[in-house]
């Protein structure tokens, strides 16, 4: 696999790094002819693979760490991008109860 270096300014801002990773992942999915939503599984699988490569802990502990990271990533994404709110379980898509 050929990996091209991102040219331009160094991505020191975490938000810009996230957007760069998102853009590359979307591009990979488009090139593969898959739905861009497939990027979610691609990114999560890559995260698990990275964790297993660099962590000396057993996989059972890594799973707990990854679950915690997903929660932290949700909070970070809200801070970076103002995510859409999730309706309460007793509300329909229109917000009515």
C-alpha angles and dihedrals in degrees: 000000000000116000116197119210116241107247125211133043119004110260101236094149111085091216091057091049090052091050091048092051090047092051093049092047092050089049091052091051092048091049090049090049094240130133111272087237085071084074089078093063090040093055094043091049090049090050092053091047092050091047092051092049097051104031120084089199124102117265092252089064092042090057091058091047092049091049089053090047091054089055091049091047090054090053091046092048090051089053093047101041112013097242123217113266120251113237118239115263091254095053128086125220092278092056094249118134 
